[in-house]
Amino acid sequence: MWAWYAPCWSCQELPSSASCCQTNVSASLCWSRQLWWAQCVCVGQSVCVTALRVCMLRGWRGNRILCVTDSSDIHTHYAQHIHNDSPSHTPSLLVSHTNDGEAEPEEDAVQSAVRIKLSRVISYKGTVTEVVSEGAGLYVIDGTVGLCVAYQPALQRGLRAGDSVELHHVHFLYGSCPDFPPSILCTCLRSSIRVTTFSKVGGLPPDVGCPSDGVLPLLLLETNVGVSEYLWTCHLSSQLSHSLAPSVVQQQCVCVLSWKIMEFVWRGGGGALGRRRDIYSEMLDQPHTCPVTQYGVGSAAHQHVSVAALTQALQDHCWASLSLSALLPPDAASLSSSEVNSALAWSCTTLTSDPPMEGGPWQRPLLLVGMLELPSHKSELVLQLRDGTGALACVVTETSNNEEGGQGAAFNTAWIGCLVCVHKFTMVMERFIQSEFPSYQYLDQHTFITHRRCRVYLQFSLDHLYILSPSVAMVSYLQQNRPASYDEVTRREHTEERTRRGEDSSHSVSSLSATATHPACTGSRPCVSMVIRVEEKEGVAWRNVGAQLREQQAGVGLSFSLRASVIGPVISWGRDPRNESLTDKEVDTQQEGQVVLVFSGVAVRWCPLLHPGLCYRLTAVDNEDTRVLFGCPDPGRSASQQHHNSTLLVQPGWRFHTLTCPLLKHTQAPSPAILSVSDVINCRSEVVCFQALVCDRISLVDRTSDSGDRKSDVRLTVCDQTGRSLQVYLNLSHIAYPHGLLPGNTLLLSAFQRRASRSGNVYCSHLPISSVTVITLGQTSSIQPSAPMMHLGEWAASKQQRCSVGQVRGHGVCFLFLQLQWSCSLCGGVFLQSCSSPRCCSTSSVFQSKAKVAFEDGTGEAHVWFSGVLVRHLLGFSDIQWEGLQSALRVRGHLRLYPQGRNLVSDSDDSLVHFLLSLCGDVSCRQVTLTCRKNASQRSEEVKRFTRGDIDFLTRMAPPLQLTCVEVSHPAGLQ
């Protein structure tokens, strides 16, 4: 029984009397003069209403209704008995909340992962124990039952803690929102609330912040939103009011932001929700239908976390999930101390936001809300996401504007300053461990870890962001590229609908949403600008930048430079043009020249967004002197020629704006020559620029460093689509530690030195001008490229490096060498009861095995080295047999088989030696497929003598190919 924005009041299924006639009416309407009647009647009470008239309600497709007139009157406590043959539809009153009421309502249907259930209509009596949000209409009754009254008009007196209430025709829902109590009572337009006992506690002062200002119920009136979505939005509003920066909360309406996020997340990016609510149908239709008649459960509702809470949770999970033994290869038992510590030096763990990873700190999909900013920390040269609690580094990619439309590094500066919702991202936790473990047997003793630290950051694409409040530059970008943006279309639809209804669109909540999410334009600020096209870009490194960086000792700081073409002259503006379309006066082919921009100090933060081949507008704000952009002056040149080969030191206050709109033909730069891994292997260039997929990453620990923190270089194994791979060495002692060097990511490696080993293997090394950029995000797991199938004859005859890793299929000819040894984990000497070396006092040992086999496939012969667990596979031992062999060699310490003539011999003669000799003779009976790596050192051609009868022949023969096996597999059916 509620008034709803129209001067009328309805009473459903109440015994009434009209003009002294006894009847049961469907509904009656009261004009504004009789609205106070609602305080005098309640469900189950007999009343007498006089002077009614029958009329039709416009906009309702139901039956006729009884409407009160000016002369109507109401008489309560009507004592005359009323005959009612029909059964009463008033539900029984529940005196208190019990566990019986927690039975799940009837399930109606199943839609994918969301179960649709029907709510149960009940009556309830209890005491308000907590006011969650008066403006949002959320309370707690009896300490365990939630109450939502948002689907009714706002109460003249809000409920207070201690009020005893009586609820009729209220909907009972169970498990509708994970952020609220499982049992929820939700009122609709047919429900009634009666305060039977008022609280003795005075009301709290009204809260001026969201959601207590009642914006959410107003938004709820405009769209037909279910109770699950509404409760989730209320909880999100409360979280955003605490997590967003105070400046954002003052400028934006947090309730409207939460509503926009709900529309995007719960509708899968479809934008605004459905039609408006039909309030008359909700009150009068039979059977009763309203937004809370059915609700969804079982869906994984997104969970909002602040940046600080996410960072702390990731750091805790990084070490809680650490398993040192899992970081070692399968043959960890044969690794020496240095190999164990090197394998533990770096590791990485990733979690996805949606779906959540099993065993992670969250069981629901995550979303983040914050503002994209340029990096503020000098050592983190990636964009960052900031809210009121902190900032987190982000490796970001973006869909390019070219015809191919592929992924690339983020380049659009319009994203800076945008308030966004990130709903799909990857959380990266990198571990850096300095340890001194004697062997793998001591991994459970963490006292051998001397130092450890972790670094957490995010990886996501800008395609997975939802803009809540665009920056001024983003508004300009959307107008240029998407004239009819989604928000404008939605606002137009709301305006047209309200116009058809004859309502004043100036009071629309959609208008509130529009004004609350668009930033205010800044005032006029004079500035000068010029348009440049980036041609080359150096990597960021620690350099001597002179006296520009006073905070750095000895003038050493992060710095980089880029070479750019100047499209036209320097233009003076009365306002900041930002990223507006290119004008004719900014383009002049006669004055096009070259300029070198030097970035140091604060200006280094622009590095993540500046890339070769793109055009930018460089702006010096609050400056009217065009000479500031001329670079170093040259007395022999005029002002129009100062740009040619000049050097310009970028100042901290200067801004770069990406020009993404279509430019004139002469402003479009040709795409830089980017090679593939195969091109790098085959080319002759000394410095190359190529893109490749990261397959593996290994930290190379430098133990000779004089500083306390040992510097570690990185070796990346990269490949292309053909499977050909090479290794890239990064020297991290003079550069900022890059983000995103993870297996699965695709990198753009610029200005790397191409080098070749003595055996012809090609690899790349880092130069002071080299740069690494993440252009595509992938599955961050170890990726092993499928090695191509090779023939030994062709592989051995190739002078150049055609392939460093390949598969060969054939069979072994004979064993050339076999060594089994218990070795000291520190010095590598033979270990009996103790280390055999007098200078070593180690008490830990590891079992090591090594073998050399002659292998042939019909086209050629190769000598293949096996080590560790691969020797066990080669001999065909099971795990138990391999452990027995190790025990048998514990007293002896080592065993060595070597060729003598056509046979293998050993220094000792016992049953174990004869057993191994018999196994080595069976190697030619099995055909296997080996994945091998070509060794760096290869033997040269040999002169061999052949005797046929009485004649000797001398001929040059190619030596066997020297390979190292990395994997053994038996083809199906050939084992």
Secondary structure, DSSP 8 states (H G I E B T S, - for coil): --B-SSS-BB--S-EEEETTEEEE-S-EE--GGGGGGGGT--TT--EEE-SEEEE--TT--S--EEEE-TT--EEES--S-----S------EESS--GGGGS---EEEEETTEEEEE-EEEEEEEEEEEEEETTTTEEEETTTEEEE-TTS---SS---TT-EEEEEEEEEEESS-TTS-SEEEE--TT-EEEEEE--SS-------STTTTSHHHHHHHHS---HHHHHHHHHHHHHHHHHS-HHHHHHS-HHHHHHHHHHHHHTTT--S------HHHHHH-SS---TTSEEEESS---EE--HHHHHHHHHHHHHHT--GGGGS-TTGGG--HHHHHHHHSEEEEEEETTTT-TTSS-SS-EEEEEEEE---STT--SEEEE-SS-EEEEEEEEE-SSSS--EEE---GGGTT-EEEE-S-EEEEEEEEEE--SSGGGTT-GGGEEEEEEEEEEEEEGGGEEEEE--HHHHHHHHHH-SS-HHHHHHHHHHHHHHHTT--GGG-HHHHHHHHHS--------EEEEEEEEEEE---EEEE-TTS-TTSGGGEEEEEEEEEEE-S--EEESS--TT----GGG--GGG-EEEEEEEEGGGGGGGGG--TT-EEEEEEET---GGGGS-S--TTS-GGGTTTTEEEE--TTEEEEE--S---GGG-------B-HHHHHH---SEEEEEEEEEEEEEEE-TT-SSSS--EEEEEEEE-TT--EEEEEE-TTSB---S---TT-EEEEEEEEEEE-TTS-EEEE--TT-EEEEEE----S-------B--HHHHHH-SS-S-SEEEEEEEEEEEEEEEEEEEETTT--BBSSSBS-TT-----EEEEEEEEEEEE-SS-EEEEEEETHHHHHHHT--HHHHHHHHHHTTTT-EEEEEEETTEEEESS-SHHHHHHHHHHTTGGG-EEEEEEEE-S-----EEEEEEETTEEEEEEE---EEEEEEEEE--TT--
